[in-house]
Amino acid sequence: MNPLYRNDRPGHHAPSWYAASLPEAPPRPALTGAVAADVVILGAGFTGLWAALTLARAGRRVVVLEAHRVGFGASGRNGGQVQSGFNKPQSWLEAQLGQTRARALWDLSEAGKAQLRDFCAAHAPEAAFRPGGAHGEYNAADMDHLRAEVDHMARHYGAHAEILDRDALQRW
Ligand SMILES: Cc1cc2nc3c(=O)[nH]c(=O)nc-3n(C[C@H](O)[C@H](O)[C@H](O)COP(=O)(O)OP(=O)(O)OC[C@H]3O[C@@H](n4cnc5c(N)ncnc54)[C@H](O)[C@@H]3O)c2cc1C
């Protein structure tokens, strides 16, 4: 079996803190018959739901089709951290794409965070939105790279990150 799906039971959320602590979402009926829509979106994760919301607000008739449950995929089993940038260091993106495009990606991710913050304030205060997150390194050599990246981000992007040692990370 594909290890990606090892913990999955079709139609059930993966066992997680979310599944254990949140009230079960109502079942959504399966699509029957013919439905007319301007846009059909496959997948009710963050991407599909945000696209659906944006299109619906723009007056489009939208149908979201989800194979399992809303939030069945990565969106329902992630760390919930609202971090900056991407899962590659910004200096790596600069090396691959050049300064201008890397900066554009950074700005895009910052705009995404702002949208999420505003959405939670307006529609989901119970989410208790709090930006930020922790990134763990596995060995001393990686810590050297991390220090250089933190310095780079402070100098070129005005982004603040605090480096914690092992004990401080555990306390945090
Ligand atoms: C373990 C883990 C930890 C993470 N931690 C973080 C974090 O701390 N912070 C962060 O920002 N990001 C984190 N991420 C990344 C983040 O969760 C994903 O980038 C995001 O959830 C992707 O959303 P998505 O809507 O694109 O995909 P998904 O949430 O995976 O949604 C795709 C949906 O499409 C459905 N689907 C697939 N095929 C079909 C089909 N043919 N028809 C109908 N439906 C279909 C699936 O069932 C699923 O519900 C983490 C990811 C993982 C896996």
The ligand as a Gaussian input file, in Angstrom:
#p B3LYP/6-31G(d) Opt

LIG

0 1
 C        1.791000      16.011000       8.370000
 C        1.632000      17.368000       7.728000
 C        1.913000      18.507000       8.462000
 C        1.787000      19.762000       7.864000
 N        1.974000      20.874000       8.638000
 C        1.725000      22.098000       8.107000
 C        1.796000      23.253000       8.932000
 O        2.066000      23.195000      10.118000
 N        1.558000      24.462000       8.341000
 C        1.219000      24.569000       7.024000
 O        0.998000      25.696000       6.549000
 N        1.129000      23.491000       6.225000
 C        1.356000      22.261000       6.745000
 N        1.227000      21.159000       5.953000
 C        0.863000      21.357000       4.552000
 C       -0.636000      21.653000       4.391000
 O       -1.394000      20.805000       5.236000
 C       -1.009000      21.438000       2.928000
 O       -0.196000      22.256000       2.111000
 C       -2.468000      21.784000       2.652000
 O       -3.333000      21.192000       3.600000
 C       -2.826000      21.334000       1.246000
 O       -4.187000      21.598000       1.060000
 P       -4.915000      21.092000      -0.234000
 O       -6.332000      21.552000      -0.143000
 O       -4.126000      21.486000      -1.420000
 O       -4.818000      19.496000      -0.167000
 P       -5.620000      18.471000       0.795000
 O       -5.932000      19.063000       2.121000
 O       -4.846000      17.198000       0.782000
 O       -7.012000      18.291000       0.076000
 C       -7.192000      17.511000      -1.081000
 C       -8.586000      16.901000      -0.969000
 O       -8.935000      16.402000      -2.246000
 C       -9.671000      15.188000      -2.059000
 N       -9.573000      14.487000      -3.327000
 C       -8.481000      13.968000      -3.922000
 N       -8.792000      13.447000      -5.113000
 C      -10.125000      13.655000      -5.291000
 C      -11.040000      13.333000      -6.345000
 N      -10.641000      12.725000      -7.449000
 N      -12.325000      13.704000      -6.176000
 C      -12.752000      14.328000      -5.046000
 N      -11.928000      14.641000      -4.028000
 C      -10.636000      14.308000      -4.152000
 C       -8.946000      14.525000      -0.886000
 O       -9.770000      13.557000      -0.228000
 C       -8.656000      15.727000       0.007000
 O       -9.690000      15.982000       0.968000
 C        1.370000      19.880000       6.511000
 C        1.091000      18.722000       5.773000
 C        1.208000      17.491000       6.379000
 C        0.851000      16.252000       5.574000

